Amino acid sequence: MPIVATLPRARSRRPFRLLLVDDDASFLEIVSILVADHLPGVLLQTARSGVEALRQMAAQAPQLLMADVVMPHMDGLEMLRHLATQPHRPPVVVLTSVLDADDMQSYGEMPADALFMPKPLDQDAFVRLVRAASSAAAGAAD
């Protein structure tokens, strides 16, 4: 009878899914380069409006959502109000060059745990935040 050895399975890590929503194509390109250079294992998906983001999230939910506030068609605030009604929504980071956190709260229903990140983007802070979110998601999956 032959002896069969079973090797331990290599853990396949799925990429951490980040959805970035912003109507500024140059900002999306800068962040794409930043992710490619500094965040291996992060799959960056982009959307140019709240409507497009909601469609993408219906197909595959991201593990982190970063959204600008001022966009055409459906702005980031309206998209976040829609997401607030969903039972399983990803953590949210609001990107804005216009408003501070107090101003954002005055607009109404915002996720209580939403983080705010100013634009222009602090690249080091962005990388640290995405790494922390990715580590937290990996820990929760174990």
C-alpha positions in Angstrom: 0.0 0.0 0.0 1.5 3.4 -1.0 2.2 6.0 1.6 0.5 9.3 0.9 1.7 12.4 2.7 -0.6 15.3 3.0 1.1 18.7 2.9 -0.4 21.5 4.9 -2.5 23.7 2.7 -1.1 27.1 2.0 -3.4 29.8 3.2 -4.6 31.7 0.3 -5.3 35.3 1.3 -8.0 37.0 -0.6 -7.2 40.6 -1.5 -8.6 43.3 0.7 -11.3 45.1 -1.3 -11.2 48.9 -1.1 -13.8 50.9 -3.0 -12.8 54.5 -3.7 -15.6 56.8 -4.8 -14.6 60.2 -6.3 -15.5 62.0 -9.5 -12.0 63.4 -9.9 -10.1 61.1 -12.4 -6.7 62.5 -11.4 -7.4 61.7 -7.7 -8.4 58.2 -8.6 -5.2 57.7 -10.6 -3.0 59.1 -7.8 -4.6 56.7 -5.3 -4.3 53.8 -7.7 -0.6 54.4 -8.0 -0.3 54.7 -4.2 -2.1 51.4 -3.7 0.0 49.6 -6.3 3.2 51.0 -4.8 2.5 50.6 -1.1 -0.4 48.2 -0.5 0.2 44.8 -2.0 -2.8 42.6 -1.3 -5.3 45.5 -1.7 -7.7 45.3 -4.6 -8.7 48.9 -5.4 -12.1 49.3 -7.1 -13.2 52.8 -8.2 -16.5 54.5 -8.9 -17.1 58.0 -10.2 -20.4 58.6 -8.4 -22.6 57.4 -5.6 -24.9 55.6 -8.0 -22.0 53.7 -9.6 -20.6 52.8 -6.1 -24.0 51.4 -5.0 -24.1 49.2 -8.1 -20.6 47.9 -7.4 -21.4 47.2 -3.8 -24.5 45.2 -4.8 -22.3 43.0 -6.9 -19.5 42.6 -4.4 -19.2 44.4 -1.1 -15.9 46.1 -0.3 -14.3 45.7 3.0 -13.6 49.5 3.2 -15.4 52.3 1.5 -13.8 55.7 1.0 -16.0 58.4 -0.6 -15.7 62.0 -1.5 -18.6 64.2 -0.5 -19.1 66.5 -3.6 -19.9 64.5 -6.7 -22.5 64.7 -9.5 -25.7 62.6 -9.8 -25.6 61.2 -6.3 -23.1 62.8 -3.9 -21.3 61.0 -1.1 -23.7 62.2 1.6 -26.8 60.8 -0.2 -24.9 57.5 -0.9 -24.0 57.3 2.8 -27.6 57.9 3.8 -28.7 55.1 1.6 -26.0 52.8 3.0 -27.1 53.6 6.6 -30.3 51.6 5.9 -28.3 48.5 4.8 -27.7 45.8 7.4 -24.2 44.9 6.3 -22.2 48.0 5.2 -18.4 48.3 5.2 -16.5 50.8 7.4 -16.7 54.2 5.8 -14.0 56.9 5.4 -15.3 60.3 4.2 -12.9 62.2 2.0 -13.4 65.9 1.8 -11.7 69.2 1.1 -14.9 71.2 1.8 -16.3 70.3 5.1 -15.0 69.2 8.5 -16.5 66.5 10.7 -18.9 68.9 12.6 -20.2 70.3 9.3 -20.7 66.7 8.0 -22.8 65.8 11.0 -25.1 68.8 10.4 -26.1 67.1 7.1 -28.0 64.4 8.9 -27.6 60.6 9.0 -24.0 59.8 8.9 -22.7 56.5 10.1 -21.6 57.0 13.7 -18.4 55.2 13.1 -17.4 57.1 9.9 -13.9 58.4 9.8 -13.0 61.7 8.1 -9.9 62.2 6.0 -9.1 65.6 4.5 -8.1 66.3 1.0 -5.5 66.8 -0.3 -4.7 63.3 0.9 -2.0 62.7 3.4 -0.4 59.7 1.7 1.2 58.2 4.8 -2.0 58.5 6.8 -3.9 56.9 3.9 -1.5 53.9 3.8 -1.6 53.5 7.6 -5.5 53.6 7.6 -5.8 51.0 4.8 -3.2 48.7 6.4 -5.0 48.9 9.7 -8.4 48.1 8.1 -6.8 45.2 6.1 -5.2 43.8 9.2 -8.5 44.1 11.1 -10.4 42.3 8.3 -7.7 39.5 8.2 -8.0 39.1 12.0 -11.8 38.9 11.8 -11.5 36.2 9.1 -9.3 33.9 11.2 
